[in-house]
Amino acid sequence: MTLLRAPLFLAFWMMSALAPLSAAAQGLFETVITVNDMAITQYEIDQRAAFLTLLRAPGDPAEQAREGLIEDRLRLSETRRAGVIPSPDELQVGMEEFAGRANLSADEFIQAIGQAGVAAETFRDFVAAGLAWRTFVQGRFGPRAQVTEAEVDRALSQSTNTGTSVRLLLAEIIVPAAGPQAERNRALIQRLSDTIKTESAFSAAARRYSAAPTRGRGGRLEWLPLGQIPPALRAAVLVLEPGEVTDPINLGPGIGIFQLRALEETEGEAAETLALEYVQILIPGGNSDAARASAQKLKNDYDTCDDLYKPAQSLPPEYFSRPVQAAGEVPGDIALELAKLDDNETSSTLTRQDGAFKVFLMLCGRTLDTGDEAEPELDADGEPLPVVDDREQARNNLFNQRLGSYADSYLEELRADAIIIDTQAQ
């Protein structure tokens, strides 16, 4: 009888020992966020965070994973409703293209991320969401984003290197794009964009509505070199005449409109900013007196980006970052602040997480286009790709930046209308 009972006892012991593990594993697949009744599990968040870490994406991987998956669900609901679903062949091409950025094939890329615990499905879902959204956006907004010949002429005339450079005088109105007033703010900024016709009207609206520090001076910014202006904003203002106002531009946590006040040529060749290196420190407390004092102390005590590694030692790792990003990849509101700075200058006007943190920025440096002749790009057979002339390049840049602005604004509208339930929200 003892012999007969031993296997039964062993089986019971093994089941008891494995029960906590099974419960923990099951917890990974529990829904932690719903977006319009579509579930996001903890497993998906962990996977996306690990994937972003491998890609060295800026910011806190866990926070970026949650935001990215929420946006993917919003995109997915809209693309499915429109019947936009990438075919297997399109998905494979997209995966090969993405992996090619690391000089790998899709299979090699999947193997590489798999060694770090990232599933192939995580990569496929990431690419599929981007492909479907790009197709949807091109179909919905492509006709509205078309660029006229006059706009190309104006962009070329203001960006051509002829021994002179161009600087712009702008004014801004920026309002929050998140929180309980998000929908109302978007309607307001669209109405202001459609109705403001004069500088005085823009200044009055800035003083009344803008959340930016420039509201006290009617939204007026200092003169900015054209090459330092963020690409999305540059594309919007290059087609304006003085006094005209842009369409709403998504700036991440904010949404803004800009008025071109004046434009002038200065001596010296224009140099476009290709990439930006900067330090970002998150200070708890938002716009509280204590947070402002902490930002001022950082400004007073530390002169360079390298110096800021000293206070960073006492901060949680996710509070400090020093990214190097292509100019078009820097978050819109940060890019606008950095455009106002010289090397080692600081800004502390922005906030994050609905005002919970003040953002301290220091510009470390800009990578500038020196005008040196670039090596020709090659196709898969090693043959030079056709060279795109300046006019066609200008048209493509204006079109893509305008299309991106429409896409960002539409995604924010989807988010404002969505029912999002986050069981782990603080």
Disulfide bonds with the S-S distance in Angstrom:
Cys305-Cys364 2.12
